[in-house]
């Protein structure tokens, strides 16, 4: 074979490999904080820009996510709390304000806002430490910042389970501002009068991953978050992916 034919064959194989890689779904885990606003918009944006782009979403409790990312079981953690681990890049995207999720009772139904001092008299529903140590501590710290040590009711990290407990009048939860106006039977969402600590949310990926699919996903996520919030920070994508290299 001539060198020209050999080069053509190599290029043909390379194109076939790229085609196979392009069909490998990106494996993503999205936190509950991003599921009510960012995730639906993200899915729509991905479909609009590239209908053939494949994403597999994996539900995981927070304590499983980082290890799954490090081991290669996941490619991206989306809208998660700050991650500090060797081999992982984390980029802050937004700050999520909290509202109070309260039982749908007459005294709460028509409130325009509620004081943290009123909330401190109610049991606080928190995630158990097995599922998410950070989630539990963040919820408690929001009351501790005002000098209160809350009575807590531990629950699964699943927000639907926690809201079921709220509806059963077992206590209240700190919920994402994005949930205001969403229908959850037996629950009302009320803004909090005082400024309480916000959740810092971002995206995490393996530092060595410079694939085109990751680059495309991060770029699209940045656009979606930027359109949804004024707290967007610049999203730095892997330089190798930005330069067009690919290992996916």
N, C-alpha and C positions, 0 to 999 in steps of 0.2 A: 504493500500500500504506500502511496505517496504521502508525504508529510501533510499535504493539503487535505487528503481524504482522512488521515488519522485525526487531524485537528477538527474536521467536520464531525467525525464520529464522537469525539470527546465532547464537543459542544452539544451534540444531540443527546448524549447520555446525561449531561449536566442539566439540560432543559427538562428531561424526563424526571430527574431527581427533584428538581425545583417544583414540578407539577405535583409529585407525590407529597413533598413537604408542605405545599400550600393546602393540601387536603387534610393535614393533621390538625385536629381541633386544638385550640388553645385552652388549657385547663385553668379555670378561674374560680376563686371563692370570693363571694361578696358578703360583707358583713350586713347584719340586719339594718344598721343605720343607713346603708345605701340602697336597700331594696325597695323603698317606697317612692323615691324620686329619681335617683341617679340610674339605677339598673334598668327600669323601663325605657328611659330616654336613651340609655346606652345601646340597648338592643335595637331600638328603632334606628338610631344613627348608624350602627354597624350595617344594618340591612339596607339602608338608603345608600350608603357609600359603596358597599361591596356585598351584594346578596349572597355570594358564595363563601364568604368568610365564616369559618366554623368556630364556635365556642361551646365548650362543655362546662356547665356550672356545677360545682360540688358544694353541697351544704356541709359545713363542719363547725364544731364548736371552736371558739377562739384558741383554746389550749392545744388544738391539733394542727392549727394552720401553719405555723412557722416551720415545724418539723416536716410537714408535708411539702412545703415549698423547698426546703433544703434538700430533701430526699429525691426531689424530682417528680413527686406525685401531682404537684400543682405547678403552674407557671406564673400565676399572678394572684396576689391578694388585693382585693379592690375595696376601697372605702373602709380601711381598717385603722385601728389605733397605731401610733408609732411603733415600729419594729426595730429593735436593736440586736442584730445578730451578725456574726462574721459571715460574709458571702452573700448578704442580702442588701440591696439598695432600697431605701425607703424615701419617698418624696411626699411631703405634705401637700394636700390639695385644698382642704377647706376646714372650717371650724363649724361644728354642728351645735346650734343652740338647743337648750332643753325646754320642754314644757312638762306640765304635770298631767299624767293620765289618772283620772279619778273616776270612782263609780258614778254612774248616771243617776244621781239622787237629786231631789229638788234643790238642796243647798248648793250644789255645784253646777247645775244645769245651765244657768244663764250668767255665770260669772264672766266678766271681762278679763279678770286676772286674779291670781291668788298669791298671798304672801308666803314667803318661806317659813315664817313663824307659824302660820296656820298648818302648813304641811308637816312641820316638826311634831305636831300632836298626833299624826297618823302613822301607822306602821309603814315602813318602806319596803317594797318588794324588790329583792336584789337577786342577781344570778349567783348560783352556788360557785364556790371557788374551784371545784373540779372542772366546771365548764369555762369559767372566765374570772380569774383573779382580778384583772384590770377593771372589768365591768363593775364588779361588786365595790371595789375601792373607790372608783370614780363616783358612783351613786352616793355612797356614804360621805365622801369628801364634800359634796355639794351642800350637805347639811352641816357638816363639821366646820365649814368655812364661816358659818354664822353662830358657832358655839353650841351646836346641838349634837347629841349622841343619839342617833335614831334607834328605835325598836325596828328590827328587820325580820322579814319573812323571806326565807330562801326559796328559790324556784329554779327551774330549768332556765337556761339562757334564752330559750325560744320566746320571742316577744308575744306570740299568740297565747302561750301558756301563761305568761305574766299578765296579759290583759284579761284572760279568763279569771284570774285571781282578783284583779281589780273589779271586774264586773260582779264578782261574788262578794264584794265589800270586805276583802281581806287586807286592803291597804291601797297605796298608790305607787306609781312608777314614774321615774324620769324618762320621758320619751323624746324622740326626735321631733323637731319643729316641723319636719316634712309630713308628719302624721296628722297634723291639724286639719280638720275637715274630712278625714277619711272615716268611713263608717265601720265602727267596731261596736257590736251590740253590747249595751250595758256600760259603755265607757265614754267619758267626755274628756277632751284635751283642753287644758286651760293654761294660758301664758303665765309665767311667774313674774311677779313685780320686780324683784331684786335681780341684779345680774349674777347669775350662778356660773361656775366654771363650765366652759364649753368642752365638747369632745373634739380633739384634733384628729382628723381623718386624712388618710392618704392611700398611696398605692405602693406595693412592695413586689420586687422580683429578684431573681438570682442575678447577682452582679455580672456573672460570666455569660448570661444569656443575651445575645445580640441579634436575635432572629428578626426577620422582617415582620413576621406576624406579631411579635411582641411590640415592635416599634409602631406598627399600625394601630394596635389596640391602645397603647399608651397615648398616642397622638389623638385618637378619637375620644378617649376618656377625658383628656385635658379639655377638648372642645366642649364636651357635654357639661363638665363641671363648671367651666368658665361661663357657660350660658345659663347655669342654674344658680350660681352664687357669686357674690361680690368678694368672697374671701379666697378666690383662686390664687394659688402661687404658681410660678413658672414650673412646668413639668420637664425635668431633664431626662431625656431618653438616652439609652445606651449609645455611646458614640459610634461603635462599630455598626450598629443597626442604622444609625442616622446616615452613615456613609454608604449604606446599601449592601453591606455584607449580610450573610444569612447562614445560620447553622440549624434551621428548622426545615 
